[in-house]
């Protein structure tokens, strides 16, 4: 039997043919119902990339997710050895997965670098992840160097080297000046791929002293700058014109190796005068234009997604008017391993054979290694059914229990590939995955596909039957595909019916039924025709369609293959399209498309719009009222109304509105009756009896409604019996022994005739008695008296008039009035669960005694007294709990322990409460006491404190004593060891000795009963300081200063008081002191002071335990006045006079010096400083923004205003002068050429470690010569 066939799409296809006995392997289907209960070896579903560079300021997250049945367990190796994540508190394994989260805050991030591998294991095998190399991102400092000033002659070539530090990942390089402006680049001046700046020839404008190379490290988000380079171009010995030559690469030829799939970058930079032009050629082939681009003014050739055909010789050509230079670059393409065919998961039945293939390619050719469950296959337990042949593993006659996960590893010097593929040996009876009783619908003469997706191991064989008895074989008109699908090439109505597919293997069979319905096609019988229409007229396209009656059609009209314009002029009916008031824009092709769920048909026609006959300007107005209203075809309940439309005034009538007046019941009121289309002039009106009708008609166009027409002749309909009964009938008992029957009366329009009355009928439900009835008029309720208390009644209300009765009324159930319940619950019992909860039980009353609708039971209880008290507590309020419905028990929560309670119960109905049950008394047991009423600390001394307290307000039992705990608290709020004391119940004070002086103690006191301790009351107190007098805090010096934001007050304070305030008021003012709390601080800024005013300020300490107020001496603070206007001193007379005097004095001194010099006198002149000072010691000018202080990279000292933690992370210091502070907070960025175009905002993270020994870069937001 041929067992090799494809599976349904979505379940995978694995066809392996090996020898004559080999069968196809299958994959586990995606249907979760099939997956339930199927064993499956582990499969890695998510893992981190092979090379993972982490930011030392963030946690390391190494992903590893896997699926399997049962759920896999996970383990990790690091650098080839087992990594025990449970022993490292910084490492967390996410629940239900193998993902590692490593918290590196406060740790040396380098400690977690290494090669990690994840293993997922269950009882059916082991899957492994790639080797994941974890490395920390680095941004090392620039090496120490001194840049000599460069002086060159005009016209020569020049290279400014950048040589940035090698970071991880490598930095992005760009050149800027001191003002953060990009240096202009063109074909003469360009930046090489290595970051160096090349001048093909220099010009005088190249002279400047601020050529600065910047390196941006993307992971750490830092930017470093090289020390500025000074270039001076001289013109005293200019270089003449010269032929091109290559500055990079050097020599006539060079080589370049690139990996398959990567981007090839070839670079040529030439010198010469005039500046050479660069072009590129490839020997023997064209450049790949679709993957090729030029950059850097054609000095760089980039080819993306490199393949083997991109290898060869590339020629770079530099040309100017003096000649041409050539350079040959030999490109070699290598390849890391890449998949040709990765191994696929196999599901085999016992005794079947399967193949795993691992086909890869690469340059050089990769080496293939096989593993089983993570172990090299040569070291795995011997398996005679397994044979390895290079990139193939053959599994013959597999047996149950031999499931495993195989790993294929292909590697060469440029990388590796690793894939897991499991082999699952299953024995499963067939399952049909196609839903049962599915109905397939097709159109006649189209193909039909009936699916029979199945699963089983071995793979089931599929057979088909029609109408459960006719076996279907391959052949016209049927085809049975390998995946079990039955295809009928040309379906006909006779093929409709029931089809059965049967899936069979050696473990059983399963059948499934589906149905085929062959439908008639949809066809357009009358197609739209070509139209030529004058502008302003109407166009009508017809489209009549025939379709299968069981299918619901949808008609769609298109204009020029798009939707119709959203315009009310386009009206779509069942089988036509009407375009009113045609315009030139309406011209085009109109398509009628009829769609059903199975097919469609369409037809098109063109509309041509031509010029209309010239007419006067069109004026649009409301239509005139219709005229000549006439009533015809008069019957008892209908009449036909006809009319003549009025003038439309150039706007088509959209509809007519017919209104009527009921002269008998509502004279003078016109009511809308119906609407008809604007093309109609008649309307069939449905009428009601006993109405005196008058009709009128209004016309509507796009301008609005016309006025109403004249009224028609009056038409009176004859009276008749009512057509309906009153609504809202109900019966409610308001008082005992009565029943109120009410309803909503009919309107005059509904009465249908004179003499309207209501026949009210009632009788007691479930009692054999005749209906009682009463006719009433002009009322909406009727009261039945002398009825039994709360019994159900059947009620009917029927309308009648002089011409008969209305329809048979519906029966409504109502109840007579309720009365108070007669009896109280019996046998009341109370079960006390604990000191605060009791449960009460009672015997429910009989339903007749309720005498109404039972609403529930009300439990009323009161605390009489405590069990240790002798007199009743008369102040206790009665508490009430209501239990709805027919209950016989309820719980009483919130009781007070050790108390005596009484309760009684009443039954409730809608009328009220019944009599109370006999009072029941119960007691609650002891509970834990409340907290002591107070706890005070008195008489503090150097080594002792006295505590006094009050007993609990609620003892909730007999007090057995108190528990006192206390412990010291140091200056950092850390708690010391706890000491515990047990005290007698009659004690309310204790003195603690042998305490430490000047120490804060915290006390915890609780009362106890036999049930345990109650809640605690806490207090804190200091012992007296041994270095100062026992009273008052010690204030030291008080200093003040005034800034633009306010007055700053600072002081020295040595006291232990908790409440410290700064108080101030206006000098010589009688106002109260303004108080601001400053606890725990030794300085404070007072804001909101008035300019030009003087204030008295003092610092005050208060303590609730000490009534004395301690204060510093008052200090006077004066806030400077804000100047009211700006005075220009340049216009002041005294300033002009002073300047004239200074100028005269300078002139006299110059004359004296000139005379002295002519007489031979010499004066020492200070030597000029070196023009090229070390930029490391030049101060930064505030006006031009140039950098004046740079890091001493040789000693690895941090830059001014920055900190560099030892672990390489960055932190922000409070005195940072960051460029971020001047932005608006968004992320900035750099242009491709390196220009700074905005704030580059990096992450800021505080660290507890500080130091300057790190080789990492200083913080980008802190260093004055680094910015982000």
Secondary structure, 3 states (H helix, E strand, C coil): CCCCCCCCCCCCCCCCCCCCCCCCCECCCCCHHHHCCCCEEEEEEEECCCEEEECCCCCEEECEEEEEECCCEEEEEECCEEECHHHCCCEEECCCCCCEEECCCCCCHHHHCEEEEEEEEECCEEEECCCEEEEECECECCCCCCCCCEEEECCCCEEECCCCCCCECCCEEEEECCCCCECCCCCCEEECCCCCEEECCCCHHHCEEEEEEEEEECCCCEEEECCCEEEEEECCCCCCCEEEEEEECCCCEEEEEEECCCCEEEECEEEEECCCEEEEEECCECCCHHHEEEECCCCEEEECCCCHHHCEEEEEEEEECCEEEEEEEEEEEEEEEEEEECCCCEEECCCCCEEEECEEEEECCCEEEEEECCEECCCCCCCCCEEEECCEEEECCCCCCCCEEEEEEEEECCEEEEEEEEEEECCEEEEECCCCCEEEEEECCCCEEECCCEEEECCCEEEEEECCCEEECCECCEEECCCCCEEECCCCHHHCEEEEEEEEECCEEEEEEEEEEEECCCEEEECCCCEEEECCCCEEEECEEECCCCCCCEEEEEECCEECCCCCCEEECCCEEEECCCCHHHCEEEEEEEECCCCEEEEEEEEEEECCCCCCCCCCCCCCCCEEEEEECCCCCEEEEEEECCCCCCCCCCEEEEEEEECCCEEEEEEEEEEEECCCCEEEEECCCCCEEEEEEEEECCCCECCCCCCCCCEECCCCCCCCCCEEEEEECCCECEEEEEEECCCCCCCCCCCCEEEEEEEECCCCCCCEEEEECCCCEEEEECCCCCCEEEEEEEEEECCEECCCCCCEEEECECCCCCCCCEEEEEEECCCCCEEEEEECCCHHHHCCCEEEEEEEEEEEEECCCCCCCCCCCCEEEEEECCCCEEEECCCCCCEEEEEEEEEEECCCECCCCCCEEEECCCCCCCCEEEEEEECCCCCCEEEEEEEECCCCCCCCEEEEEEEEECCCCCECCCEEEEECCCCCEEEECCCCCCCEEEEEEEEEECCEECCCEEEEEECCCCCCCCCCCCEEEEEEEECCCCEEEEEEECCCCCEEEEEEEECCCCCCCEEEECCCCCEEEECCCCCCCEEEEEEEEEECCEEEEEECCCEEEECCCCCCCCCCHHHCHHHHHHHHHHHHHHHHHHHHHHHHHHCCCCCCCCCCCCCCCCHHHCCCCCCCCCCCCCCCCCCCCCCCCCEECCCCCEECCCCCCCHHHHCCCCCCCECCCCCECCCCCCCCCCCCCCCCCCCECCCCCCCCCCCC
